[in-house]
Amino acid sequence: MSAHCNHHHADAPTAAANPRYRRVLWWALIVNAAMFAIEIAAGVQSGSVSLLADAIDFLGDAANYAVSLLVLGMALAWRARAAMLKGASMLLFGLFVAGRAVWAFAYGTPPEAITMGLVGLLALAANVGVAVALYAWREGDANMRSVWLCTRNDALGNLAVMAAALGVFGTGSAWPDLAVAAIMAGLAITAGVTVLREARRELAGV
C-alpha cells in the first residue's frame, strides 16, 4: 500500500457511526490478544526470532485496536494524536526486532522449523480474517489507515515466517529466520513513518 494514497477524512465519522466497524475492531482486538499468547509461547519454545517478533507485533496491534476503539467518533485532532502514538509504536517495534535479530545472529541457534510453520499458518489465518473484515475501511484518516497498515503487515509477516520455517527446515540454519525478522522490522519501520507523517499533516490542518 502506497504511503501517498488519497485519504478521505470525511469517511471517519461514517465509520465511527457504523456499528459493524466497531464490532470488527473488537473482534480484531480479541484475535490479536489470543495470538500474542500463542506466539510468545511458541517463540520461546522454538527459539524463533521471527515468531517472537510476530508475537510482540500481535500485542502491539491489540493495543492499537483498543486505542482505535477509544477514540472512534472523537474529533480529528484526537484521532490524529492516537495515530501518532500507534505510528511511534510501530516504529519502535521495528527497531526492537532489528536489534533482536542482531543479537540472535551473534548468540542464537537454529530455531525449530515445524513449530514455526504451524504457528505461522495459524497466525496467517487469523490475520487474513481480520484483514478481510477491515478492507472496506482501509482508507480514511490516519487512525483508520494505521489500523489497516498494521493488519496488512501482519499478514505479510506471517507469510514470511512460514517461508522462513521452510528455509530453516531445508538448511538447518538460522539465516532464514533472521532474514524474515529483518523484513518484518523494515515493514514496521516503513509503516510507522507513513502513519506519523499522515498524522502530523492532519494535526497541522486542524
Backbone bond lengths (Angstrom), bond angles and torsions (degrees), N, CA, C in turn:
res aa  C-N    CA-C-N  psi(-1)  N-CA   C-N-CA  omega(-1)  CA-C   N-CA-C  phi
1 M - - - 1.467 - - 1.522 108.82 -
2 S 1.331 115.94 126.70 1.457 119.84 -176.90 1.509 111.21 -70.39
3 A 1.324 113.93 145.74 1.466 119.42 177.25 1.514 111.03 -74.08
4 H 1.331 118.22 -10.30 1.463 120.91 -173.99 1.519 112.33 -110.25
5 C 1.349 118.45 18.77 1.457 120.73 176.64 1.520 109.78 -65.08
6 N 1.327 116.88 152.81 1.455 120.69 176.58 1.518 109.55 -73.11
7 H 1.336 116.58 141.87 1.459 121.89 179.43 1.526 108.49 -119.14
8 H 1.342 115.56 131.17 1.464 120.04 -175.58 1.526 108.29 -100.96
9 H 1.317 116.65 94.57 1.461 121.45 -174.00 1.521 112.26 -63.01
10 A 1.333 117.46 -25.99 1.457 119.74 -179.44 1.519 111.64 -67.63
11 D 1.345 117.83 -16.85 1.445 120.79 -179.63 1.517 112.78 -72.30
12 A 1.337 117.61 -22.87 1.456 120.56 -174.02 1.525 113.36 -60.43
13 P 1.355 120.40 -47.64 1.450 118.92 178.49 1.520 111.92 -60.68
14 T 1.351 117.60 -37.59 1.450 120.98 178.78 1.517 110.68 -61.35
15 A 1.325 115.54 -45.11 1.461 119.67 179.28 1.524 110.55 -64.53
16 A 1.329 116.74 -41.16 1.463 120.28 -178.87 1.516 111.51 -62.05
17 A 1.341 116.36 -33.98 1.458 120.73 -179.05 1.522 112.18 -83.73
18 N 1.310 116.73 -7.55 1.455 120.78 -176.79 1.526 109.54 -87.93
19 P 1.323 118.65 113.74 1.468 120.11 -178.75 1.525 112.42 -63.36
20 R 1.326 117.29 -26.52 1.468 119.87 178.84 1.531 111.19 -64.75
21 Y 1.345 116.32 -41.16 1.461 119.46 179.15 1.526 110.80 -62.58
22 R 1.328 116.21 -41.47 1.464 120.15 179.01 1.537 110.54 -64.32
23 R 1.331 117.17 -40.99 1.466 120.32 178.24 1.524 111.23 -64.40
24 V 1.336 116.51 -38.72 1.461 120.33 178.54 1.523 110.26 -62.69
25 L 1.329 117.10 -42.01 1.464 120.56 178.97 1.525 111.42 -64.03
26 W 1.325 117.66 -40.69 1.461 120.34 177.87 1.535 110.37 -63.82
27 W 1.329 116.19 -43.11 1.462 119.80 179.07 1.526 110.35 -62.90
28 A 1.327 116.65 -42.72 1.467 120.75 179.28 1.525 110.54 -62.76
29 L 1.321 117.58 -39.03 1.465 121.92 178.53 1.528 110.83 -60.99
30 I 1.321 117.34 -46.83 1.468 121.99 -178.57 1.531 110.76 -65.24
31 V 1.337 116.56 -44.80 1.467 120.98 -179.53 1.522 110.73 -61.06
32 N 1.338 116.95 -45.31 1.461 120.67 -177.78 1.520 112.15 -67.28
33 A 1.327 117.50 -38.35 1.463 120.17 178.21 1.529 110.82 -64.84
34 A 1.335 116.62 -41.08 1.459 120.48 179.35 1.524 110.94 -66.20
35 M 1.337 117.39 -42.26 1.457 120.75 -178.98 1.526 111.57 -68.78
36 F 1.329 117.85 -30.26 1.463 119.77 174.78 1.525 110.39 -59.60
37 A 1.332 116.31 -48.00 1.456 120.39 -178.86 1.528 111.31 -61.29
38 I 1.337 116.41 -41.86 1.464 120.61 -179.16 1.525 111.08 -66.99
39 E 1.330 116.61 -45.99 1.468 119.70 -174.26 1.524 113.01 -74.84
40 I 1.311 118.23 -32.02 1.462 118.47 179.04 1.531 109.48 -66.39
41 A 1.337 116.99 -38.72 1.459 120.42 177.47 1.530 110.55 -67.39
42 A 1.335 116.59 -43.53 1.457 120.80 -178.92 1.525 111.35 -68.31
43 G 1.330 116.84 -36.72 1.455 120.09 179.49 1.513 112.00 -65.31
44 V 1.330 116.38 -42.15 1.465 120.49 178.51 1.517 110.00 -66.60
45 Q 1.341 116.71 -43.30 1.461 120.64 -177.60 1.529 112.48 -66.30
46 S 1.341 116.18 -38.64 1.471 120.16 -175.23 1.524 113.15 -89.95
47 G 1.331 117.39 -19.50 1.456 120.58 -176.02 1.514 113.66 77.53
48 S 1.346 117.35 21.82 1.462 121.50 -176.71 1.529 111.70 -90.81
49 V 1.332 116.27 123.23 1.464 120.54 176.62 1.514 110.67 -67.86
50 S 1.343 116.77 -39.52 1.464 119.41 -177.55 1.526 111.11 -67.33
51 L 1.338 118.51 -35.06 1.464 119.83 176.20 1.523 111.54 -69.10
52 L 1.324 117.16 -40.93 1.460 119.67 176.22 1.523 111.01 -62.21
53 A 1.336 115.76 -41.18 1.460 120.27 178.03 1.517 110.69 -62.24
54 D 1.328 116.30 -42.63 1.459 120.09 -179.58 1.522 110.62 -67.79
55 A 1.330 117.57 -35.24 1.460 120.57 177.81 1.521 111.08 -63.13
56 I 1.323 116.41 -45.34 1.463 120.27 178.64 1.525 110.37 -64.52
57 D 1.327 115.96 -34.82 1.455 120.25 176.93 1.526 110.69 -63.88
58 F 1.339 117.15 -41.98 1.466 120.84 176.80 1.528 110.70 -60.50
59 L 1.327 117.50 -41.02 1.461 120.38 178.68 1.525 110.84 -63.42
60 G 1.349 115.80 -45.26 1.456 119.39 178.25 1.515 112.54 -61.30
61 D 1.339 115.90 -39.33 1.458 119.72 179.75 1.523 111.63 -68.11
62 A 1.329 117.03 -38.45 1.465 119.71 176.55 1.528 110.27 -59.07
63 A 1.339 115.99 -42.81 1.461 120.05 176.94 1.525 110.84 -65.09
64 N 1.337 116.59 -38.51 1.459 120.20 179.20 1.520 112.16 -63.60
65 Y 1.330 116.80 -41.92 1.462 119.45 178.20 1.525 110.59 -65.01
66 A 1.333 116.78 -37.08 1.465 120.06 178.10 1.523 110.49 -63.49
67 V 1.337 116.78 -42.51 1.464 120.45 178.03 1.519 110.24 -64.52
68 S 1.337 117.04 -41.66 1.461 120.88 179.60 1.526 110.85 -60.18
69 L 1.326 116.79 -41.68 1.463 119.93 177.63 1.522 111.32 -64.32
70 L 1.335 116.62 -35.99 1.464 120.99 -178.52 1.526 111.50 -65.43
71 V 1.350 116.98 -41.97 1.462 119.84 -173.87 1.518 112.82 -96.12
72 L 1.327 118.24 -1.63 1.457 121.40 -179.16 1.531 110.41 -58.38
73 G 1.304 116.89 125.09 1.455 121.53 -179.58 1.511 113.66 90.32
74 M 1.331 118.98 -7.86 1.460 121.56 176.74 1.531 110.06 -77.43
75 A 1.315 115.62 174.26 1.458 120.86 179.71 1.528 110.38 -63.86
76 L 1.340 115.15 157.62 1.459 121.30 -177.32 1.527 111.71 -56.33
77 A 1.328 117.55 -37.22 1.466 120.07 -178.64 1.524 111.49 -60.91
78 W 1.332 117.10 -41.10 1.463 120.25 179.72 1.520 110.74 -69.79
79 R 1.338 117.13 -39.20 1.460 119.98 177.69 1.520 110.66 -64.48
80 A 1.338 116.40 -37.65 1.466 120.10 179.34 1.527 110.73 -67.66
81 R 1.345 116.78 -38.99 1.470 119.28 177.68 1.524 110.83 -64.46
82 A 1.338 116.70 -40.10 1.463 120.13 176.83 1.522 110.49 -62.76
83 A 1.335 116.10 -39.15 1.459 120.09 178.58 1.524 110.94 -64.57
84 M 1.330 117.20 -37.00 1.465 119.90 177.41 1.528 110.48 -63.32
85 L 1.326 117.34 -40.44 1.459 121.24 177.53 1.529 110.79 -62.00
86 K 1.332 115.67 -43.88 1.454 119.56 -179.71 1.518 111.46 -69.64
87 G 1.327 117.37 -39.23 1.453 120.15 177.25 1.516 111.60 -61.39
88 A 1.324 116.02 -40.75 1.467 120.15 178.02 1.519 111.04 -64.91
89 S 1.339 117.26 -38.60 1.467 119.88 179.60 1.521 110.99 -67.08
90 M 1.335 117.55 -37.74 1.463 121.07 177.07 1.526 110.46 -63.86
91 L 1.331 115.61 -41.50 1.462 120.27 179.84 1.530 110.59 -65.15
92 L 1.326 117.01 -44.74 1.462 120.72 179.87 1.527 111.35 -65.17
93 F 1.339 116.51 -37.43 1.454 120.40 176.81 1.525 110.37 -59.72
94 G 1.328 116.84 -45.26 1.458 120.49 179.16 1.514 112.48 -60.38
95 L 1.320 116.56 -41.59 1.460 120.53 178.99 1.533 111.17 -67.03
96 F 1.342 116.73 -38.12 1.460 120.47 178.14 1.528 111.21 -63.11
97 V 1.334 116.22 -45.71 1.464 120.33 -179.08 1.525 110.65 -62.15
98 A 1.326 116.12 -41.71 1.461 119.70 178.36 1.527 110.65 -59.99
99 G 1.327 116.83 -43.44 1.455 120.49 178.90 1.521 112.24 -66.00
100 R 1.332 116.73 -40.01 1.478 120.83 179.34 1.527 110.52 -65.60
101 A 1.321 117.54 -35.79 1.465 120.88 178.29 1.525 110.74 -66.14
102 V 1.326 116.08 -39.21 1.465 119.71 178.13 1.528 109.96 -63.81
103 W 1.331 116.66 -42.23 1.462 120.39 178.47 1.531 110.80 -62.20
104 A 1.337 116.95 -44.33 1.459 120.89 -179.18 1.521 111.30 -65.39
105 F 1.327 116.19 -34.62 1.464 119.80 177.44 1.522 110.60 -60.91
106 A 1.320 116.39 -38.00 1.458 120.60 -177.12 1.528 112.89 -82.49
107 Y 1.343 117.72 -35.64 1.465 119.66 -170.25 1.527 114.70 -126.85
108 G 1.325 118.77 -8.60 1.459 121.36 -172.77 1.517 114.44 -81.84
109 T 1.344 115.13 172.59 1.464 123.46 176.23 1.525 108.38 -124.82
110 P 1.345 118.68 161.94 1.473 120.21 179.85 1.525 111.38 -57.78
111 P 1.329 117.97 135.29 1.472 120.95 -179.42 1.521 111.85 -78.49
112 E 1.339 115.54 174.33 1.461 122.13 178.81 1.525 109.22 -85.62
113 A 1.325 117.05 112.10 1.468 122.07 -170.37 1.522 113.33 -67.82
114 I 1.334 118.30 -38.85 1.472 120.41 -175.46 1.523 110.88 -64.66
115 T 1.321 116.61 -44.43 1.467 119.79 177.40 1.520 110.55 -61.87
116 M 1.339 116.93 -42.91 1.463 120.67 177.67 1.521 111.12 -56.11
117 G 1.331 116.69 -47.55 1.456 120.53 -176.19 1.509 113.41 -65.79
118 L 1.337 116.80 -45.39 1.462 120.28 -177.67 1.524 112.11 -66.60
119 V 1.326 115.82 -44.77 1.468 119.15 -179.87 1.528 110.28 -70.19
120 G 1.338 116.80 -36.15 1.456 119.63 176.06 1.513 111.90 -61.33
121 L 1.327 117.48 -38.98 1.469 121.44 178.13 1.523 111.21 -65.54
122 L 1.332 116.98 -42.75 1.464 120.89 177.40 1.529 110.81 -62.51
123 A 1.333 116.60 -43.22 1.461 120.61 179.51 1.518 111.30 -64.99
124 L 1.346 116.56 -38.05 1.463 119.86 178.25 1.523 110.91 -62.32
125 A 1.341 116.77 -44.64 1.459 120.23 178.81 1.530 111.06 -59.69
126 A 1.338 116.37 -41.63 1.465 120.30 179.78 1.523 111.07 -63.97
127 N 1.332 116.31 -45.53 1.460 119.52 -175.76 1.525 113.16 -73.66
128 V 1.318 117.48 -34.65 1.467 119.47 176.52 1.522 109.41 -64.06
129 G 1.327 116.61 -40.60 1.461 119.24 177.66 1.516 112.02 -60.87
130 V 1.336 116.86 -43.71 1.468 120.78 178.34 1.525 110.78 -66.85
131 A 1.339 117.32 -41.62 1.462 120.96 -179.05 1.514 111.49 -62.61
132 V 1.321 117.03 -41.84 1.468 120.61 178.68 1.531 110.04 -62.50
133 A 1.327 116.15 -42.10 1.462 120.14 -179.26 1.530 111.85 -66.25
134 L 1.344 117.20 -32.40 1.469 121.37 -177.16 1.528 113.44 -91.09
135 Y 1.320 118.03 -6.72 1.465 120.70 -171.51 1.534 112.35 -56.90
136 A 1.307 116.80 -38.46 1.468 120.33 -177.94 1.520 112.67 -63.86
137 W 1.336 117.71 -19.89 1.465 122.26 -178.27 1.527 111.73 -114.68
138 R 1.325 116.14 29.86 1.464 119.42 -177.62 1.522 112.64 -72.01
139 E 1.336 118.37 -21.07 1.459 122.68 175.56 1.521 108.38 -106.54
140 G 1.330 116.63 170.75 1.460 121.31 -177.92 1.514 109.44 133.56
141 D 1.332 117.14 -149.36 1.458 119.25 -179.41 1.523 110.20 -78.44
142 A 1.325 116.46 179.03 1.456 120.76 -175.49 1.526 111.68 -62.28
143 N 1.332 116.88 -34.26 1.458 119.92 -179.97 1.520 111.04 -64.83
144 M 1.346 116.98 -46.56 1.455 120.86 178.75 1.525 110.73 -65.12
145 R 1.322 116.47 -39.37 1.458 120.01 -179.61 1.534 110.88 -65.41
146 S 1.329 116.97 -37.33 1.460 119.63 -179.72 1.527 110.72 -64.77
147 V 1.346 117.32 -35.78 1.456 121.31 177.14 1.529 110.02 -61.50
148 W 1.327 116.13 -46.13 1.465 120.55 -179.56 1.529 110.93 -65.65
149 L 1.340 117.38 -43.97 1.460 120.21 -178.66 1.529 111.31 -61.95
150 C 1.330 117.02 -41.05 1.462 120.35 178.00 1.524 110.55 -58.65
151 T 1.330 116.26 -46.40 1.458 120.69 -176.51 1.524 111.08 -68.44
152 R 1.319 116.80 -42.47 1.470 120.85 178.20 1.520 110.76 -60.79
153 N 1.323 116.87 -45.91 1.461 120.54 -179.67 1.527 111.57 -63.14
154 D 1.329 116.52 -35.23 1.457 119.86 178.98 1.528 111.03 -62.91
155 A 1.331 116.58 -46.42 1.461 119.78 -179.37 1.528 110.76 -62.53
156 L 1.326 117.34 -42.52 1.469 120.64 176.88 1.524 110.73 -63.28
157 G 1.325 116.25 -39.73 1.452 120.46 179.21 1.519 112.27 -64.31
158 N 1.330 117.29 -37.94 1.463 120.55 179.01 1.518 111.52 -65.67
159 L 1.329 117.04 -40.72 1.467 120.45 175.42 1.526 110.42 -60.04
160 A 1.316 115.67 -40.67 1.462 120.01 -179.87 1.526 111.42 -67.25
161 V 1.338 117.50 -37.97 1.469 120.89 178.15 1.524 109.92 -62.44
162 M 1.333 116.65 -41.92 1.454 119.86 179.32 1.529 110.95 -65.30
163 A 1.323 116.80 -39.71 1.460 120.02 176.49 1.526 110.62 -63.79
164 A 1.324 115.88 -39.28 1.475 119.81 177.76 1.517 111.01 -63.52
165 A 1.342 116.90 -38.92 1.462 120.29 179.04 1.529 110.42 -60.24
166 L 1.335 116.57 -42.50 1.462 120.18 176.75 1.525 110.75 -62.70
167 G 1.322 116.06 -41.59 1.454 120.36 179.74 1.517 112.70 -64.37
168 V 1.336 115.79 -42.99 1.463 120.25 178.93 1.525 109.93 -64.69
169 F 1.338 116.08 -42.26 1.458 120.91 -179.89 1.527 111.24 -62.71
170 G 1.327 116.48 -40.43 1.457 120.56 -176.61 1.516 114.35 -77.75
171 T 1.324 116.86 -30.01 1.467 119.97 -173.99 1.526 113.78 -108.36
172 G 1.343 116.84 -20.25 1.457 119.44 -175.36 1.516 112.54 68.83
173 S 1.331 116.53 18.08 1.460 122.61 -176.53 1.522 110.31 -115.06
174 A 1.332 116.48 155.68 1.465 121.61 176.63 1.523 112.12 -82.82
175 W 1.323 118.67 -8.03 1.463 121.47 -175.11 1.529 113.76 -55.24
176 P 1.341 119.96 -46.37 1.473 118.48 -179.78 1.528 112.72 -59.93
177 D 1.319 116.21 -39.69 1.463 120.70 179.01 1.522 110.80 -63.61
178 L 1.323 117.23 -43.25 1.461 121.37 -179.67 1.525 111.11 -68.86
179 A 1.340 116.61 -36.69 1.467 119.72 179.07 1.526 110.61 -64.12
180 V 1.329 116.77 -42.11 1.461 120.68 178.83 1.522 110.53 -65.64
181 A 1.327 116.92 -40.45 1.465 119.91 177.56 1.526 110.29 -59.51
182 A 1.336 117.21 -38.77 1.461 120.80 178.49 1.534 110.93 -66.43
183 I 1.336 116.92 -40.12 1.469 120.67 177.88 1.523 110.39 -62.79
184 M 1.333 116.59 -44.45 1.457 120.84 179.75 1.524 110.94 -62.66
185 A 1.320 116.18 -37.42 1.462 119.70 176.85 1.522 110.33 -63.21
186 G 1.337 116.76 -42.90 1.460 120.15 179.22 1.519 112.55 -63.42
187 L 1.333 117.56 -41.51 1.468 121.37 177.90 1.530 110.95 -61.39
188 A 1.322 116.22 -45.09 1.467 120.44 -178.67 1.518 111.32 -64.65
189 I 1.331 117.07 -42.59 1.461 120.55 -179.61 1.521 110.79 -64.86
190 T 1.342 117.11 -44.99 1.461 121.18 -179.80 1.524 111.92 -62.93
191 A 1.349 116.35 -46.12 1.461 119.93 179.64 1.522 111.36 -65.25
192 G 1.333 117.38 -39.12 1.459 120.29 178.92 1.514 112.15 -62.11
193 V 1.331 116.81 -43.54 1.465 120.72 178.08 1.524 110.59 -63.21
194 T 1.358 117.38 -41.23 1.462 122.07 179.63 1.526 111.02 -59.49
195 V 1.336 116.28 -48.00 1.465 120.49 -178.20 1.526 111.17 -66.61
196 L 1.330 117.83 -40.46 1.463 121.03 179.01 1.527 111.31 -62.13
197 R 1.318 117.29 -41.78 1.462 120.67 179.31 1.525 111.24 -64.36
198 E 1.335 116.90 -44.25 1.462 120.50 -179.88 1.526 110.48 -64.74
199 A 1.327 116.96 -41.78 1.456 120.37 -179.48 1.530 111.12 -64.74
200 R 1.320 117.38 -39.55 1.477 120.54 177.90 1.531 110.61 -63.45
201 R 1.341 116.38 -39.18 1.471 118.84 177.88 1.520 110.74 -63.66
202 E 1.325 117.04 -40.02 1.449 120.06 -179.36 1.531 111.42 -67.90
203 L 1.319 116.98 -41.61 1.464 119.92 178.08 1.520 111.00 -64.62
204 A 1.324 116.54 -36.89 1.464 119.98 179.07 1.514 111.83 -65.93
205 G 1.347 116.78 -27.51 1.456 119.99 -177.99 1.512 114.07 -90.94
206 V 1.342 117.16 -4.33 1.475 120.12 -178.75 1.510 110.46 -74.17
